[in-house]
Amino acid sequence: MTDDAGDVLEAALEPHEPAAAEIEARRRVRDRATGMTHHEARGALEAVLADADADAGDLESADAAVRAEAAEWQRITDLLLDHGGPYTPDTDAYVQGQLTAREHHRDRPRPPAPSPPAG
């Protein structure tokens, strides 16, 4: 992986409000990664990077969903490097934190809609 690709993957992992396509891409990766070992996840990451290079010329030019997919494979690959066992979202602290945050975000009261201007 090039330094530029690494920078793009790091940027994709930065906290931000993800688009629906990014959320779906990460969910698909987690579903596919379930049960994979480090070497299998690394192979999947390399395939995504190769496809992004072939389709868009480089990862930076790829759409947000492709960058999110590659970033999620990178994160899971890094997680499994020290883990030694197969991947499971149920024990992935990052995934569980995201799910908890989304649940709290949904439960938060919404501000009232603004009143129409008088006049």
Summary of the structure (lengths in Angstrom):
residues: 119
radius of gyration: 17.5
end to end distance: 61.3
largest distance: 67.6
contacts: 295
relative contact order: 0.15
helix: 71%
strand: 0%
